[in-house]
Amino acid sequence: MDRQYETQTFINLEKNVNNEAREVIMLVYAALKEKGYTPVNQIVGYILSGDPTYITSHNNARSLVAKIERDELLEEIVNFYVNYYEQALKRRQ
């Protein structure tokens, strides 16, 4: 079979990364909100582009987010969303 049709798997070997990523996301979100930005838009801009200027330097947010790989930030966001959705489905049953 042609490799383009095979599903690749992504494995995160560091279990503590999610906790650190979660904490950084929340700190960055708070810093952006304090400065009057729309945090979700700014974080998405950073994740898509890798340009740190999407993140304010207020409260050291830019330095903090630069220590976490963008794929780890995205993984945490997707995990949170999926877990939230699964819990909502369970509550409806």
N, C-alpha and C positions, 0 to 999 in steps of 0.2 A: 504494500500500500504506500502511496505517496505521503511523505512526512507532513505536507501541508494540511492533510486531513486528520492527522493525529492530534489528540489533545495533550498539551503540555501541562505539567503540574508545577506549582510554585510552592516551595517548602520554606517556611520561616524557621530557622534552626535556633533562634534566640527567643525563649519564652518570655523573658522580661521586657522585650522590646515593646510589646503591646501596652503594658502598663506605663512605660516611659512615654510612648507615643501619645497615649490617652492624656496623660498629664500635660505634655507639651501642647497638645491641641487646645486643651481648656485654658491654659495660661495665655497662649497666643490669641485665642478667641477673646478673652477678657481684655487684653491689652488693646486689641483692635477696636473693640466696642468702646473702651474708655476714651480712645482718641477720635471717636465719631465715625469710624469706617463701618462698612457692612462686612462683618467678619467672614461670613460664608463666601462671599464673592472674592475677598482678598485671599483666603486660604485656597480656594479653587484655582485662582490665578497663579499662586505660588506652586501648587502641585503640578499644574499643567506645564508651566514654563520653566520652573526651577529658578526664576528670578527672585532673589531675596528682597528686592525693593517692594514687593507686594505686601511684605510683613513689616509692621512698624518696629522701630528700635526701642520704643517705649517699654519699660519694665524688662529690658533685655530679650524681648520676644524674638527678634531676628536671629540673635545668637543661639537661642534655645532651639528654634526650629531648624537651624542649619546643622545641628548635631544629630538629627534624625533623618534617615533616608526618606525620600518622598514616597517610595513604594510602601514603606512601613506606616507612614501617615495614612495613605490610602487604604491599606489593609485594615487598620484600626477603624477607620470611618465605615468601611463596608461591613466589617464584623459587627459594629455597633448597630448599624441599620438592620442587618439581617436578624440579629438577636432580638431587637425591638419588635420587628415584624412578626417573628415566630411567637413571641410572648403575647402580642396582640391577638394572634390567631387562636392561641390556647384560651385566652380569656373569653372569646366569642363562643367557644364550644360548651 
